[in-house]
Amino acid sequence: QHTNGSDPIIEIDGVAAPFTAAWSLNNKTRTTSDTLQWIGRHYNGSDYHDGYMDELRYSKAARASAWRK
């Protein structure tokens, strides 16, 4: 686990994603809790990496939110 200022950071397959990032997916904002739950559901799944990257690519706003910090 890394930190970026006061924001906890989690690294997923080399991608640093702030815990505080909100993912805007399917026309609704995904909160930190939702994001962590999604990561938890997919972390041990064989489709984890592809699914995560698909969700990141789904929304430019989500990607911008993740890399802005």
PyMOL Python script that loads the backbone (N, CA, C, O; Angstrom):
from pymol import cmd

cmd.read_pdbstr("""\
ATOM      1  N   GLN A   1       0.842  -1.195   0.000  1.00  0.00           N
ATOM      2  CA  GLN A   1       0.000   0.000   0.000  1.00  0.00           C
ATOM      3  C   GLN A   1       0.877   1.245   0.000  1.00  0.00           C
ATOM      4  O   GLN A   1       1.890   1.306   0.697  1.00  0.00           O
ATOM      5  N   HIS A   2       0.484   2.212  -0.773  1.00  0.00           N
ATOM      6  CA  HIS A   2       1.237   3.452  -0.874  1.00  0.00           C
ATOM      7  C   HIS A   2       0.338   4.601  -0.453  1.00  0.00           C
ATOM      8  O   HIS A   2      -0.877   4.441  -0.329  1.00  0.00           O
ATOM      9  N   THR A   3       0.947   5.760  -0.236  1.00  0.00           N
ATOM     10  CA  THR A   3       0.136   6.925   0.077  1.00  0.00           C
ATOM     11  C   THR A   3       0.472   8.045  -0.888  1.00  0.00           C
ATOM     12  O   THR A   3       1.604   8.171  -1.355  1.00  0.00           O
ATOM     13  N   ASN A   4      -0.531   8.852  -1.175  1.00  0.00           N
ATOM     14  CA  ASN A   4      -0.346  10.025  -2.021  1.00  0.00           C
ATOM     15  C   ASN A   4      -0.872  11.186  -1.204  1.00  0.00           C
ATOM     16  O   ASN A   4      -2.071  11.463  -1.215  1.00  0.00           O
ATOM     17  N   GLY A   5       0.011  11.863  -0.500  1.00  0.00           N
ATOM     18  CA  GLY A   5      -0.444  12.851   0.448  1.00  0.00           C
ATOM     19  C   GLY A   5      -1.158  12.111   1.563  1.00  0.00           C
ATOM     20  O   GLY A   5      -0.582  11.218   2.185  1.00  0.00           O
ATOM     21  N   SER A   6      -2.412  12.475   1.825  1.00  0.00           N
ATOM     22  CA  SER A   6      -3.170  11.805   2.877  1.00  0.00           C
ATOM     23  C   SER A   6      -4.085  10.728   2.310  1.00  0.00           C
ATOM     24  O   SER A   6      -4.757  10.025   3.065  1.00  0.00           O
ATOM     25  N   ASP A   7      -4.114  10.593   0.994  1.00  0.00           N
ATOM     26  CA  ASP A   7      -5.005   9.622   0.366  1.00  0.00           C
ATOM     27  C   ASP A   7      -4.351   8.253   0.281  1.00  0.00           C
ATOM     28  O   ASP A   7      -3.270   8.119  -0.292  1.00  0.00           O
ATOM     29  N   PRO A   8      -4.997   7.228   0.848  1.00  0.00           N
ATOM     30  CA  PRO A   8      -4.471   5.876   0.681  1.00  0.00           C
ATOM     31  C   PRO A   8      -4.506   5.492  -0.790  1.00  0.00           C
ATOM     32  O   PRO A   8      -5.424   5.872  -1.517  1.00  0.00           O
ATOM     33  N   ILE A   9      -3.509   4.743  -1.220  1.00  0.00           N
ATOM     34  CA  ILE A   9      -3.434   4.323  -2.617  1.00  0.00           C
ATOM     35  C   ILE A   9      -3.397   2.802  -2.665  1.00  0.00           C
ATOM     36  O   ILE A   9      -2.729   2.164  -1.851  1.00  0.00           O
ATOM     37  N   ILE A  10      -4.111   2.230  -3.612  1.00  0.00           N
ATOM     38  CA  ILE A  10      -4.018   0.789  -3.820  1.00  0.00           C
ATOM     39  C   ILE A  10      -3.485   0.580  -5.226  1.00  0.00           C
ATOM     40  O   ILE A  10      -3.913   1.247  -6.167  1.00  0.00           O
ATOM     41  N   GLU A  11      -2.554  -0.344  -5.364  1.00  0.00           N
ATOM     42  CA  GLU A  11      -2.015  -0.628  -6.689  1.00  0.00           C
ATOM     43  C   GLU A  11      -2.625  -1.906  -7.224  1.00  0.00           C
ATOM     44  O   GLU A  11      -2.592  -2.946  -6.566  1.00  0.00           O
ATOM     45  N   ILE A  12      -3.185  -1.822  -8.427  1.00  0.00           N
ATOM     46  CA  ILE A  12      -3.821  -2.964  -9.059  1.00  0.00           C
ATOM     47  C   ILE A  12      -3.119  -3.201 -10.380  1.00  0.00           C
ATOM     48  O   ILE A  12      -3.225  -2.400 -11.309  1.00  0.00           O
ATOM     49  N   ASP A  13      -2.404  -4.306 -10.453  1.00  0.00           N
ATOM     50  CA  ASP A  13      -1.670  -4.622 -11.677  1.00  0.00           C
ATOM     51  C   ASP A  13      -0.822  -3.442 -12.133  1.00  0.00           C
ATOM     52  O   ASP A  13      -0.763  -3.141 -13.325  1.00  0.00           O
ATOM     53  N   GLY A  14      -0.164  -2.773 -11.186  1.00  0.00           N
ATOM     54  CA  GLY A  14       0.720  -1.667 -11.517  1.00  0.00           C
ATOM     55  C   GLY A  14       0.020  -0.335 -11.692  1.00  0.00           C
ATOM     56  O   GLY A  14       0.673   0.679 -11.936  1.00  0.00           O
ATOM     57  N   VAL A  15      -1.309  -0.322 -11.570  1.00  0.00           N
ATOM     58  CA  VAL A  15      -2.051   0.932 -11.706  1.00  0.00           C
ATOM     59  C   VAL A  15      -2.398   1.436 -10.318  1.00  0.00           C
ATOM     60  O   VAL A  15      -3.065   0.745  -9.548  1.00  0.00           O
ATOM     61  N   ALA A  16      -1.944   2.644  -9.997  1.00  0.00           N
ATOM     62  CA  ALA A  16      -2.247   3.218  -8.691  1.00  0.00           C
ATOM     63  C   ALA A  16      -3.617   3.879  -8.732  1.00  0.00           C
ATOM     64  O   ALA A  16      -3.845   4.791  -9.526  1.00  0.00           O
ATOM     65  N   ALA A  17      -4.526   3.423  -7.881  1.00  0.00           N
ATOM     66  CA  ALA A  17      -5.878   3.978  -7.852  1.00  0.00           C
ATOM     67  C   ALA A  17      -6.190   4.478  -6.449  1.00  0.00           C
ATOM     68  O   ALA A  17      -6.171   3.693  -5.501  1.00  0.00           O
ATOM     69  N   PRO A  18      -6.475   5.761  -6.297  1.00  0.00           N
ATOM     70  CA  PRO A  18      -6.803   6.292  -4.975  1.00  0.00           C
ATOM     71  C   PRO A  18      -8.068   5.638  -4.432  1.00  0.00           C
ATOM     72  O   PRO A  18      -9.042   5.463  -5.163  1.00  0.00           O
ATOM     73  N   PHE A  19      -8.055   5.276  -3.148  1.00  0.00           N
ATOM     74  CA  PHE A  19      -9.263   4.759  -2.520  1.00  0.00           C
ATOM     75  C   PHE A  19     -10.386   5.780  -2.624  1.00  0.00           C
ATOM     76  O   PHE A  19     -11.562   5.420  -2.663  1.00  0.00           O
ATOM     77  N   THR A  20     -10.013   7.059  -2.670  1.00  0.00           N
ATOM     78  CA  THR A  20     -11.012   8.119  -2.649  1.00  0.00           C
ATOM     79  C   THR A  20     -11.599   8.401  -4.026  1.00  0.00           C
ATOM     80  O   THR A  20     -12.522   9.206  -4.153  1.00  0.00           O
ATOM     81  N   ALA A  21     -11.072   7.745  -5.060  1.00  0.00           N
ATOM     82  CA  ALA A  21     -11.585   7.997  -6.408  1.00  0.00           C
ATOM     83  C   ALA A  21     -13.012   7.496  -6.545  1.00  0.00           C
ATOM     84  O   ALA A  21     -13.345   6.414  -6.062  1.00  0.00           O
ATOM     85  N   ALA A  22     -13.851   8.279  -7.200  1.00  0.00           N
ATOM     86  CA  ALA A  22     -15.222   7.851  -7.482  1.00  0.00           C
ATOM     87  C   ALA A  22     -15.294   7.467  -8.945  1.00  0.00           C
ATOM     88  O   ALA A  22     -14.923   8.252  -9.817  1.00  0.00           O
ATOM     89  N   TRP A  23     -15.773   6.249  -9.221  1.00  0.00           N
ATOM     90  CA  TRP A  23     -15.843   5.782 -10.601  1.00  0.00           C
ATOM     91  C   TRP A  23     -17.219   6.094 -11.163  1.00  0.00           C
ATOM     92  O   TRP A  23     -18.227   5.629 -10.630  1.00  0.00           O
ATOM     93  N   SER A  24     -17.274   6.875 -12.232  1.00  0.00           N
ATOM     94  CA  SER A  24     -18.550   7.218 -12.848  1.00  0.00           C
ATOM     95  C   SER A  24     -18.866   6.180 -13.912  1.00  0.00           C
ATOM     96  O   SER A  24     -18.379   6.260 -15.040  1.00  0.00           O
ATOM     97  N   LEU A  25     -19.690   5.199 -13.538  1.00  0.00           N
ATOM     98  CA  LEU A  25     -19.987   4.091 -14.430  1.00  0.00           C
ATOM     99  C   LEU A  25     -21.493   3.912 -14.563  1.00  0.00           C
ATOM    100  O   LEU A  25     -22.243   4.085 -13.602  1.00  0.00           O
ATOM    101  N   ASN A  26     -21.920   3.563 -15.769  1.00  0.00           N
ATOM    102  CA  ASN A  26     -23.329   3.292 -16.010  1.00  0.00           C
ATOM    103  C   ASN A  26     -24.209   4.438 -15.531  1.00  0.00           C
ATOM    104  O   ASN A  26     -25.264   4.220 -14.937  1.00  0.00           O
ATOM    105  N   ASN A  27     -23.758   5.670 -15.798  1.00  0.00           N
ATOM    106  CA  ASN A  27     -24.516   6.874 -15.474  1.00  0.00           C
ATOM    107  C   ASN A  27     -24.764   7.062 -13.989  1.00  0.00           C
ATOM    108  O   ASN A  27     -25.708   7.752 -13.603  1.00  0.00           O
ATOM    109  N   LYS A  28     -23.927   6.459 -13.147  1.00  0.00           N
ATOM    110  CA  LYS A  28     -24.025   6.742 -11.723  1.00  0.00           C
ATOM    111  C   LYS A  28     -22.634   6.753 -11.122  1.00  0.00           C
ATOM    112  O   LYS A  28     -21.721   6.109 -11.639  1.00  0.00           O
ATOM    113  N   THR A  29     -22.475   7.475 -10.043  1.00  0.00           N
ATOM    114  CA  THR A  29     -21.168   7.585  -9.405  1.00  0.00           C
ATOM    115  C   THR A  29     -20.929   6.386  -8.510  1.00  0.00           C
ATOM    116  O   THR A  29     -21.748   6.059  -7.651  1.00  0.00           O
ATOM    117  N   ARG A  30     -19.814   5.748  -8.720  1.00  0.00           N
ATOM    118  CA  ARG A  30     -19.442   4.614  -7.879  1.00  0.00           C
ATOM    119  C   ARG A  30     -18.582   5.149  -6.745  1.00  0.00           C
ATOM    120  O   ARG A  30     -17.534   5.751  -6.980  1.00  0.00           O
ATOM    121  N   THR A  31     -19.029   4.926  -5.518  1.00  0.00           N
ATOM    122  CA  THR A  31     -18.320   5.458  -4.358  1.00  0.00           C
ATOM    123  C   THR A  31     -17.103   4.610  -4.016  1.00  0.00           C
ATOM    124  O   THR A  31     -16.892   3.540  -4.587  1.00  0.00           O
ATOM    125  N   THR A  32     -16.310   5.103  -3.078  1.00  0.00           N
ATOM    126  CA  THR A  32     -15.140   4.359  -2.633  1.00  0.00           C
ATOM    127  C   THR A  32     -15.539   2.967  -2.176  1.00  0.00           C
ATOM    128  O   THR A  32     -14.893   1.981  -2.530  1.00  0.00           O
ATOM    129  N   SER A  33     -16.615   2.887  -1.381  1.00  0.00           N
ATOM    130  CA  SER A  33     -17.074   1.594  -0.872  1.00  0.00           C
ATOM    131  C   SER A  33     -17.454   0.672  -2.019  1.00  0.00           C
ATOM    132  O   SER A  33     -17.082  -0.501  -2.026  1.00  0.00           O
ATOM    133  N   ASP A  34     -18.193   1.198  -2.989  1.00  0.00           N
ATOM    134  CA  ASP A  34     -18.588   0.404  -4.150  1.00  0.00           C
ATOM    135  C   ASP A  34     -17.361  -0.096  -4.894  1.00  0.00           C
ATOM    136  O   ASP A  34     -17.301  -1.252  -5.313  1.00  0.00           O
ATOM    137  N   THR A  35     -16.386   0.789  -5.054  1.00  0.00           N
ATOM    138  CA  THR A  35     -15.170   0.426  -5.779  1.00  0.00           C
ATOM    139  C   THR A  35     -14.433  -0.699  -5.065  1.00  0.00           C
ATOM    140  O   THR A  35     -14.006  -1.667  -5.694  1.00  0.00           O
ATOM    141  N   LEU A  36     -14.286  -0.569  -3.751  1.00  0.00           N
ATOM    142  CA  LEU A  36     -13.573  -1.592  -2.993  1.00  0.00           C
ATOM    143  C   LEU A  36     -14.333  -2.911  -3.011  1.00  0.00           C
ATOM    144  O   LEU A  36     -13.726  -3.981  -3.058  1.00  0.00           O
ATOM    145  N   GLN A  37     -15.668  -2.836  -2.974  1.00  0.00           N
ATOM    146  CA  GLN A  37     -16.462  -4.062  -3.047  1.00  0.00           C
ATOM    147  C   GLN A  37     -16.272  -4.725  -4.401  1.00  0.00           C
ATOM    148  O   GLN A  37     -16.151  -5.947  -4.491  1.00  0.00           O
ATOM    149  N   TRP A  38     -16.245  -3.907  -5.464  1.00  0.00           N
ATOM    150  CA  TRP A  38     -16.045  -4.461  -6.803  1.00  0.00           C
ATOM    151  C   TRP A  38     -14.677  -5.129  -6.888  1.00  0.00           C
ATOM    152  O   TRP A  38     -14.551  -6.232  -7.418  1.00  0.00           O
ATOM    153  N   ILE A  39     -13.651  -4.455  -6.363  1.00  0.00           N
ATOM    154  CA  ILE A  39     -12.300  -5.022  -6.373  1.00  0.00           C
ATOM    155  C   ILE A  39     -12.293  -6.340  -5.604  1.00  0.00           C
ATOM    156  O   ILE A  39     -11.688  -7.319  -6.042  1.00  0.00           O
ATOM    157  N   GLY A  40     -12.966  -6.358  -4.459  1.00  0.00           N
ATOM    158  CA  GLY A  40     -13.011  -7.567  -3.653  1.00  0.00           C
ATOM    159  C   GLY A  40     -13.678  -8.721  -4.382  1.00  0.00           C
ATOM    160  O   GLY A  40     -13.235  -9.866  -4.284  1.00  0.00           O
ATOM    161  N   ARG A  41     -14.748  -8.416  -5.117  1.00  0.00           N
ATOM    162  CA  ARG A  41     -15.472  -9.467  -5.839  1.00  0.00           C
ATOM    163  C   ARG A  41     -14.630 -10.049  -6.960  1.00  0.00           C
ATOM    164  O   ARG A  41     -14.730 -11.237  -7.269  1.00  0.00           O
ATOM    165  N   HIS A  42     -13.799  -9.211  -7.569  1.00  0.00           N
ATOM    166  CA  HIS A  42     -13.091  -9.647  -8.765  1.00  0.00           C
ATOM    167  C   HIS A  42     -11.629 -10.021  -8.522  1.00  0.00           C
ATOM    168  O   HIS A  42     -10.971 -10.597  -9.390  1.00  0.00           O
ATOM    169  N   TYR A  43     -11.136  -9.688  -7.342  1.00  0.00           N
ATOM    170  CA  TYR A  43      -9.702  -9.849  -7.106  1.00  0.00           C
ATOM    171  C   TYR A  43      -9.248 -11.285  -7.314  1.00  0.00           C
ATOM    172  O   TYR A  43      -8.177 -11.525  -7.869  1.00  0.00           O
ATOM    173  N   ASN A  44     -10.060 -12.241  -6.869  1.00  0.00           N
ATOM    174  CA  ASN A  44      -9.668 -13.644  -6.969  1.00  0.00           C
ATOM    175  C   ASN A  44     -10.270 -14.338  -8.183  1.00  0.00           C
ATOM    176  O   ASN A  44     -10.104 -15.545  -8.359  1.00  0.00           O
ATOM    177  N   GLY A  45     -10.969 -13.576  -9.020  1.00  0.00           N
ATOM    178  CA  GLY A  45     -11.603 -14.176 -10.186  1.00  0.00           C
ATOM    179  C   GLY A  45     -10.662 -14.211 -11.374  1.00  0.00           C
ATOM    180  O   GLY A  45      -9.782 -13.359 -11.503  1.00  0.00           O
ATOM    181  N   SER A  46     -10.845 -15.187 -12.235  1.00  0.00           N
ATOM    182  CA  SER A  46      -9.965 -15.310 -13.399  1.00  0.00           C
ATOM    183  C   SER A  46     -10.149 -14.128 -14.351  1.00  0.00           C
ATOM    184  O   SER A  46      -9.251 -13.804 -15.128  1.00  0.00           O
ATOM    185  N   ASP A  47     -11.324 -13.485 -14.284  1.00  0.00           N
ATOM    186  CA  ASP A  47     -11.583 -12.359 -15.180  1.00  0.00           C
ATOM    187  C   ASP A  47     -11.300 -11.036 -14.483  1.00  0.00           C
ATOM    188  O   ASP A  47     -11.693  -9.977 -14.972  1.00  0.00           O
ATOM    189  N   TYR A  48     -10.614 -11.094 -13.334  1.00  0.00           N
ATOM    190  CA  TYR A  48     -10.377  -9.888 -12.536  1.00  0.00           C
ATOM    191  C   TYR A  48      -9.698  -8.785 -13.329  1.00  0.00           C
ATOM    192  O   TYR A  48     -10.197  -7.661 -13.398  1.00  0.00           O
ATOM    193  N   HIS A  49      -8.551  -9.111 -13.930  1.00  0.00           N
ATOM    194  CA  HIS A  49      -7.788  -8.076 -14.617  1.00  0.00           C
ATOM    195  C   HIS A  49      -8.559  -7.491 -15.789  1.00  0.00           C
ATOM    196  O   HIS A  49      -8.667  -6.271 -15.910  1.00  0.00           O
ATOM    197  N   ASP A  50      -9.097  -8.348 -16.655  1.00  0.00           N
ATOM    198  CA  ASP A  50      -9.823  -7.867 -17.829  1.00  0.00           C
ATOM    199  C   ASP A  50     -11.048  -7.067 -17.417  1.00  0.00           C
ATOM    200  O   ASP A  50     -11.341  -6.025 -18.004  1.00  0.00           O
ATOM    201  N   GLY A  51     -11.764  -7.552 -16.409  1.00  0.00           N
ATOM    202  CA  GLY A  51     -12.960  -6.849 -15.962  1.00  0.00           C
ATOM    203  C   GLY A  51     -12.631  -5.475 -15.413  1.00  0.00           C
ATOM    204  O   GLY A  51     -13.324  -4.498 -15.697  1.00  0.00           O
ATOM    205  N   TYR A  52     -11.560  -5.406 -14.621  1.00  0.00           N
ATOM    206  CA  TYR A  52     -11.173  -4.122 -14.033  1.00  0.00           C
ATOM    207  C   TYR A  52     -10.778  -3.135 -15.119  1.00  0.00           C
ATOM    208  O   TYR A  52     -11.192  -1.976 -15.094  1.00  0.00           O
ATOM    209  N   MET A  53      -9.977  -3.596 -16.073  1.00  0.00           N
ATOM    210  CA  MET A  53      -9.532  -2.704 -17.130  1.00  0.00           C
ATOM    211  C   MET A  53     -10.700  -2.284 -18.013  1.00  0.00           C
ATOM    212  O   MET A  53     -10.737  -1.149 -18.488  1.00  0.00           O
ATOM    213  N   ASP A  54     -11.656  -3.187 -18.242  1.00  0.00           N
ATOM    214  CA  ASP A  54     -12.843  -2.832 -19.015  1.00  0.00           C
ATOM    215  C   ASP A  54     -13.607  -1.716 -18.324  1.00  0.00           C
ATOM    216  O   ASP A  54     -14.064  -0.776 -18.975  1.00  0.00           O
ATOM    217  N   GLU A  55     -13.747  -1.815 -16.998  1.00  0.00           N
ATOM    218  CA  GLU A  55     -14.479  -0.779 -16.278  1.00  0.00           C
ATOM    219  C   GLU A  55     -13.731   0.546 -16.328  1.00  0.00           C
ATOM    220  O   GLU A  55     -14.348   1.605 -16.439  1.00  0.00           O
ATOM    221  N   LEU A  56     -12.402   0.490 -16.247  1.00  0.00           N
ATOM    222  CA  LEU A  56     -11.631   1.728 -16.339  1.00  0.00           C
ATOM    223  C   LEU A  56     -11.822   2.377 -17.705  1.00  0.00           C
ATOM    224  O   LEU A  56     -11.978   3.594 -17.811  1.00  0.00           O
ATOM    225  N   ARG A  57     -11.807   1.550 -18.750  1.00  0.00           N
ATOM    226  CA  ARG A  57     -11.934   2.091 -20.101  1.00  0.00           C
ATOM    227  C   ARG A  57     -13.347   2.579 -20.398  1.00  0.00           C
ATOM    228  O   ARG A  57     -13.555   3.390 -21.300  1.00  0.00           O
ATOM    229  N   TYR A  58     -14.317   2.078 -19.631  1.00  0.00           N
ATOM    230  CA  TYR A  58     -15.722   2.383 -19.918  1.00  0.00           C
ATOM    231  C   TYR A  58     -16.001   3.876 -19.859  1.00  0.00           C
ATOM    232  O   TYR A  58     -16.788   4.400 -20.648  1.00  0.00           O
ATOM    233  N   SER A  59     -15.358   4.556 -18.926  1.00  0.00           N
ATOM    234  CA  SER A  59     -15.661   5.968 -18.723  1.00  0.00           C
ATOM    235  C   SER A  59     -14.395   6.809 -18.673  1.00  0.00           C
ATOM    236  O   SER A  59     -13.510   6.565 -17.853  1.00  0.00           O
ATOM    237  N   LYS A  60     -14.311   7.799 -19.551  1.00  0.00           N
ATOM    238  CA  LYS A  60     -13.160   8.704 -19.521  1.00  0.00           C
ATOM    239  C   LYS A  60     -13.138   9.461 -18.204  1.00  0.00           C
ATOM    240  O   LYS A  60     -12.070   9.776 -17.678  1.00  0.00           O
ATOM    241  N   ALA A  61     -14.322   9.751 -17.672  1.00  0.00           N
ATOM    242  CA  ALA A  61     -14.393  10.468 -16.401  1.00  0.00           C
ATOM    243  C   ALA A  61     -13.797   9.628 -15.281  1.00  0.00           C
ATOM    244  O   ALA A  61     -13.105  10.145 -14.404  1.00  0.00           O
ATOM    245  N   ALA A  62     -14.069   8.336 -15.319  1.00  0.00           N
ATOM    246  CA  ALA A  62     -13.524   7.452 -14.289  1.00  0.00           C
ATOM    247  C   ALA A  62     -12.010   7.404 -14.390  1.00  0.00           C
ATOM    248  O   ALA A  62     -11.307   7.461 -13.382  1.00  0.00           O
ATOM    249  N   ARG A  63     -11.517   7.298 -15.610  1.00  0.00           N
ATOM    250  CA  ARG A  63     -10.070   7.229 -15.793  1.00  0.00           C
ATOM    251  C   ARG A  63      -9.415   8.538 -15.351  1.00  0.00           C
ATOM    252  O   ARG A  63      -8.377   8.529 -14.690  1.00  0.00           O
ATOM    253  N   ALA A  64     -10.027   9.653 -15.720  1.00  0.00           N
ATOM    254  CA  ALA A  64      -9.475  10.953 -15.332  1.00  0.00           C
ATOM    255  C   ALA A  64      -9.458  11.093 -13.817  1.00  0.00           C
ATOM    256  O   ALA A  64      -8.514  11.635 -13.243  1.00  0.00           O
ATOM    257  N   SER A  65     -10.514  10.597 -13.174  1.00  0.00           N
ATOM    258  CA  SER A  65     -10.592  10.691 -11.723  1.00  0.00           C
ATOM    259  C   SER A  65      -9.472   9.897 -11.070  1.00  0.00           C
ATOM    260  O   SER A  65      -8.906  10.322 -10.063  1.00  0.00           O
ATOM    261  N   ALA A  66      -9.153   8.743 -11.646  1.00  0.00           N
ATOM    262  CA  ALA A  66      -8.137   7.883 -11.050  1.00  0.00           C
ATOM    263  C   ALA A  66      -6.740   8.469 -11.202  1.00  0.00           C
ATOM    264  O   ALA A  66      -5.908   8.345 -10.303  1.00  0.00           O
ATOM    265  N   TRP A  67      -6.487   9.101 -12.329  1.00  0.00           N
ATOM    266  CA  TRP A  67      -5.119   9.577 -12.590  1.00  0.00           C
ATOM    267  C   TRP A  67      -4.916  11.034 -12.190  1.00  0.00           C
ATOM    268  O   TRP A  67      -3.787  11.524 -12.215  1.00  0.00           O
ATOM    269  N   ARG A  68      -5.984  11.733 -11.824  1.00  0.00           N
ATOM    270  CA  ARG A  68      -5.870  13.155 -11.531  1.00  0.00           C
ATOM    271  C   ARG A  68      -5.009  13.402 -10.297  1.00  0.00           C
ATOM    272  O   ARG A  68      -4.316  14.416 -10.214  1.00  0.00           O
ATOM    273  N   LYS A  69      -5.052  12.463  -9.322  1.00  0.00           N
ATOM    274  CA  LYS A  69      -4.397  12.730  -8.033  1.00  0.00           C
ATOM    275  C   LYS A  69      -2.920  12.428  -7.994  1.00  0.00           C
ATOM    276  O   LYS A  69      -2.278  12.617  -6.961  1.00  0.00           O
TER     277      LYS A  69
END
""", "prot")
cmd.dss("prot")
cmd.show_as("cartoon", "prot")
cmd.util.cbc("prot")
cmd.orient("prot")
